[in-house]
Amino acid sequence: MAELDLIPVWISLKTASISTIFTFFLGLAAARWIAYYRGRGKGLIDGLFTLPLVLPPTVLGFALLLLFGKHGPLGKLLLKMGTTVIFSWWATVIASTVVAFPLMYQTARGAFEQIEPNIESAARTLGASEWATFWRVTVPLAWPGIMAGIILSFARSLGEFGATLMIAGNIPGKTQTIPLAIYFAVAAGNNAKALGWVSVIMVISLVSILLLNYWKRNVHLYMKH
Amino acid sequence: MLEVKIDKTLPGFNLKVAFSMDQEILSIVGPSGSGKSLTLQCISGLMVPEEGYINVNGRVLFDSSRRINLPPQKRKIGYVFQNYALFPHLSVFDNVAFGISRQNRTEIETRVSYLLEKMRLGDYKERYPRHLSGGQQQRVALARALAPEPAILLLDEPFSALDTQVRGQLERELLTIHEFYKGNIIFVSHNLEEAYRLSSQIAVYEAGRILQFGPKSALINAPASKAVATLTGARNLAEGVIESLDNHQATVLVTDWNERFLISLSSANSYRPKQRVTVGIRPEYVCIIRERSCENMLRATVVEAVDGISTYTYRFKALNGLEKEFHLESEVSKLSAAFIPAGESCCLQLPANRIFIIE
């Protein structure tokens, strides 16, 4: 077997980690908002937030390209600030974040909605601000669900291919993540090289799923300490 | 001092109540869905009335006309939820300490320890709520609500989730809380007996309205309406006409029973002769006697006799000589009388000072 090029592994891990951090905060904020939202259009907003989960990644990639491209609204803004994200490493993070966001959002929202509303009301009557109630009561109670969301988002980011290819391209050493490296290795007929990366990504994904199951099984253990 | 005026509309329901109270225990009693819990939610700020005014010890928490609406965080109100709503991820100590805003760690420890000692929870500091019995959880909820020294304590059906054996003990504990917690307590219940034992004032709710509010004895001895009489268990009601009256008593021809009765009156009353009224008496005040000897008597036949633990409950048919049947109920202590089987006739005496009149 040819010697394994570890640079895509490193890029993949870095991209997945950073995008998971973004997904965590964005997903949590969106979930908190929708779980407690009592206004109109709740179903529509929820649908928009969940859309990246069901759309083909190429559609997302195309949409991001329109948004961040030279003529896109965000692209123009960035250009004025003297920078561009298309075909840069940050593009891999953006693609991964968008694709993984619904997983974080959905699991966190489900976890928030499971919480007995009186427990949060109790915190408020005891003087805890909305912010304190969220971080000291809501998040700890929803933690098993949030943890599952984090692991799912990380795994999804790691496997991201379509949208990344469209807005970040396949630049070795810069935007070439494991899934891209595998695709181009196979396309070039270099199966041995692809196999190395396949085994790396399988190990990481398997560990993620084992972690997820471990967390799910220990929900009650967590609550008991 | 608590002053409350609330007008709150929810889909298919309107709550419109007003009352005030001093340093005492007030019970709100009524069937489920009558707006009892909603009242507590409005006082605590968890719900916002469309209109109203809430003032605790001179501090205005809510005033729709002046657009004042303090959030629940700023109201300083202790709330014990029906299911206790303890924080499952925090220990007993941390649950109680949650609402204490003081910075100093030793001060917090002193306060929490004091409350846990008061609630006999000293040995459970490190435990988590799910390891506690229902009664212990309730005591933690009480300690947690009292920890920030609230101006008023709200208890939403605190005994509904408990076994009968634990209830009695916790009721007594609640009364001891009132000894060291010098504030208003509002207690919501659907059990009148419980409310009567625990409080000095009672508000009877039905369908979002207060039917009667006042000292608990007035509720039992002088219900303001038929609805209150029925809700408080004064099940013997009948129609009648006042024939004559003076300052102390009235003679009423109870047409349903076809019999005249003397009824004691409080000095302040506005009844007139010939006025149509409803009279009533609680089943436990209906005496059964063997011979026809004195006034306020009614002949009746037992149609149903129930042998209870400490009382016999009878259902009588009034022997009124009328075509229409009227029934009365009586509850007699087993100590005072022997069991009377169904079918037997006897005399019922309705004491003049136990019959009440509803206009």
HADDOCK unambig.tbl for C-alpha pairs under 7 A between the chains (distance, minus, plus):
assign (segid A and resid 118 and name CA) (segid B and resid 85 and name CA) 5.70 0.50 0.50
assign (segid A and resid 119 and name CA) (segid B and resid 85 and name CA) 4.67 0.50 0.50
assign (segid A and resid 119 and name CA) (segid B and resid 86 and name CA) 6.42 0.50 0.50
assign (segid A and resid 119 and name CA) (segid B and resid 87 and name CA) 6.50 0.50 0.50
assign (segid A and resid 122 and name CA) (segid B and resid 85 and name CA) 6.75 0.50 0.50
assign (segid A and resid 124 and name CA) (segid B and resid 72 and name CA) 5.87 0.50 0.50
assign (segid A and resid 124 and name CA) (segid B and resid 73 and name CA) 5.18 0.50 0.50
assign (segid A and resid 125 and name CA) (segid B and resid 44 and name CA) 6.95 0.50 0.50
assign (segid A and resid 125 and name CA) (segid B and resid 72 and name CA) 5.13 0.50 0.50
assign (segid A and resid 125 and name CA) (segid B and resid 73 and name CA) 5.30 0.50 0.50
assign (segid A and resid 125 and name CA) (segid B and resid 77 and name CA) 6.35 0.50 0.50
assign (segid A and resid 125 and name CA) (segid B and resid 78 and name CA) 6.79 0.50 0.50
assign (segid A and resid 125 and name CA) (segid B and resid 79 and name CA) 6.82 0.50 0.50
assign (segid A and resid 126 and name CA) (segid B and resid 73 and name CA) 6.43 0.50 0.50
assign (segid A and resid 126 and name CA) (segid B and resid 99 and name CA) 4.58 0.50 0.50
assign (segid A and resid 127 and name CA) (segid B and resid 73 and name CA) 3.93 0.50 0.50
assign (segid A and resid 127 and name CA) (segid B and resid 74 and name CA) 6.38 0.50 0.50
assign (segid A and resid 127 and name CA) (segid B and resid 99 and name CA) 6.09 0.50 0.50
assign (segid A and resid 128 and name CA) (segid B and resid 73 and name CA) 6.08 0.50 0.50
assign (segid A and resid 129 and name CA) (segid B and resid 73 and name CA) 6.50 0.50 0.50
assign (segid A and resid 141 and name CA) (segid B and resid 89 and name CA) 6.86 0.50 0.50
assign (segid A and resid 223 and name CA) (segid B and resid 88 and name CA) 6.74 0.50 0.50
assign (segid A and resid 223 and name CA) (segid B and resid 89 and name CA) 5.54 0.50 0.50
assign (segid A and resid 224 and name CA) (segid B and resid 128 and name CA) 6.87 0.50 0.50
